[in-house]
Amino acid sequence: MHPRFLAVTSSLDDKLNELLASKPLAFGQLPTTMPRAGVYLFTENEKHLYVGRSNRLRDRYFLHCRPGSRQNQASFAYKLTREGLGIQGASYVAGPQTRSGLAATSSFVEAFTAAKFRIQQMVLISTE
């Protein structure tokens, strides 16, 4: 096994434990001293639903739940919306199942807006 790969993977358990031990934050509680980059986790009712990594943690968090965020910016909300509407698989061919096609339907827009609000109610855990 490549030494660099081994070095990275051998620390994953410790990194996960560090993330899970971090203080959970509610919407509006992000500290101004929050690190610029890191890993974050959205949790709802003590169930971990989404993990991401960003070089701009604070900005990325708000893109997930800002009312004006589009489908390509609020990827977690987009995923929740597709699941909630029972839309399986992604479509990369032009048509009604693409991101732009879905965004043109009122039912998707309504569910997408609700998903972003739902994310605001979730707890955020991030590395420090």
C-alpha positions as CSV (number, residue, x, y, z in Angstrom):
1,M,0.0,0.0,0.0
2,H,1.2,3.5,-0.8
3,P,2.7,5.2,2.4
4,R,0.8,8.4,1.9
5,F,-2.5,6.6,1.4
6,L,-1.9,4.5,4.5
7,A,-1.0,7.7,6.5
8,V,-4.3,9.3,5.5
9,T,-6.6,6.3,6.0
10,S,-5.0,5.3,9.3
11,S,-6.2,8.6,10.8
12,L,-9.8,8.4,9.6
13,D,-11.2,6.8,12.8
14,D,-9.7,9.5,14.9
15,K,-11.0,12.2,12.5
16,L,-14.5,10.8,12.7
17,N,-14.4,10.6,16.5
18,E,-13.2,14.2,16.6
19,L,-16.0,15.3,14.3
20,L,-18.7,13.5,16.3
21,A,-17.3,15.0,19.6
22,S,-17.6,18.5,18.3
23,K,-20.2,20.8,19.7
24,P,-23.4,20.7,17.8
25,L,-24.5,24.1,16.5
26,A,-28.0,25.4,15.6
27,F,-28.8,27.8,12.8
28,G,-27.5,31.2,13.7
29,Q,-24.9,29.9,16.2
30,L,-21.9,29.6,13.9
31,P,-19.0,31.1,15.8
32,T,-17.0,33.9,14.1
33,T,-13.9,31.9,15.0
34,M,-15.1,29.0,12.9
35,P,-12.3,27.5,10.8
36,R,-12.3,28.4,7.2
37,A,-12.1,24.8,5.9
38,G,-13.2,21.5,7.2
39,V,-15.7,18.7,7.4
40,Y,-19.3,19.3,8.4
41,L,-22.2,17.0,9.3
42,F,-25.9,17.8,9.3
43,T,-27.9,15.9,12.0
44,E,-31.6,15.7,12.6
45,N,-33.0,14.1,15.7
46,E,-29.6,12.6,16.5
47,K,-29.5,10.9,13.1
48,H,-26.6,11.9,10.8
49,L,-27.9,12.7,7.4
50,Y,-25.3,14.4,5.3
51,V,-21.5,14.9,5.5
52,G,-19.6,17.4,3.4
53,R,-16.2,19.1,3.1
54,S,-15.5,22.6,2.1
55,N,-12.7,25.2,1.9
56,R,-15.3,27.8,2.9
57,L,-17.3,26.2,5.7
58,R,-19.4,29.2,6.7
59,D,-20.3,30.1,3.2
60,R,-21.1,26.5,2.3
61,Y,-23.3,26.0,5.3
62,F,-25.5,29.0,4.3
63,L,-25.7,27.8,0.6
64,H,-27.3,24.6,1.9
65,C,-30.2,26.5,3.5
66,R,-30.4,30.0,2.1
67,P,-33.8,30.6,0.5
68,G,-32.3,31.9,-2.7
69,S,-29.9,29.0,-3.2
70,R,-30.3,27.1,-6.5
71,Q,-30.3,23.4,-6.9
72,N,-26.6,23.3,-7.7
73,Q,-25.7,25.3,-4.6
74,A,-28.0,23.5,-2.1
75,S,-27.1,19.9,-2.9
76,F,-28.4,18.5,0.3
77,A,-31.7,20.2,-0.1
78,Y,-31.9,19.0,-3.7
79,K,-31.2,15.4,-2.5
80,L,-33.9,15.7,0.3
81,T,-36.4,17.1,-2.3
82,R,-35.8,14.3,-4.8
83,E,-36.2,11.7,-2.1
84,G,-39.3,13.3,-0.7
85,L,-40.9,13.4,-4.1
86,G,-39.9,9.8,-4.9
87,I,-37.7,10.8,-7.8
88,Q,-35.1,8.0,-8.3
89,G,-31.8,8.4,-10.0
90,A,-30.4,11.4,-11.7
91,S,-31.0,12.4,-15.3
92,Y,-28.2,13.9,-17.3
93,V,-30.1,14.0,-20.6
94,A,-32.4,17.0,-21.3
95,G,-35.8,16.5,-20.0
96,P,-38.2,16.9,-17.0
97,Q,-35.9,14.9,-14.6
98,T,-32.9,17.2,-15.0
99,R,-32.1,19.9,-12.4
100,S,-33.4,22.6,-14.6
101,G,-36.5,20.5,-15.6
102,L,-37.4,19.8,-12.0
103,A,-36.8,23.5,-11.1
104,A,-39.5,24.4,-13.6
105,T,-42.2,22.6,-11.7
106,S,-44.1,24.2,-8.9
107,S,-44.2,21.0,-6.8
108,F,-40.4,20.7,-6.9
109,V,-39.9,24.4,-6.1
110,E,-42.2,24.2,-3.1
111,A,-40.6,21.0,-1.8
112,F,-37.1,22.4,-2.4
113,T,-37.9,25.5,-0.4
114,A,-39.3,23.4,2.4
115,A,-36.1,21.2,2.4
116,K,-33.9,24.3,2.8
117,F,-36.0,25.4,5.8
118,R,-35.7,21.8,7.2
119,I,-31.9,22.0,6.9
120,Q,-32.0,25.3,8.9
121,Q,-33.7,23.3,11.8
122,M,-30.9,20.7,11.8
123,V,-27.9,20.6,14.0
124,L,-24.5,21.3,12.3
125,I,-21.3,19.6,13.5
126,S,-18.0,20.7,12.1
127,T,-14.4,20.1,12.7
128,E,-12.4,22.8,14.5
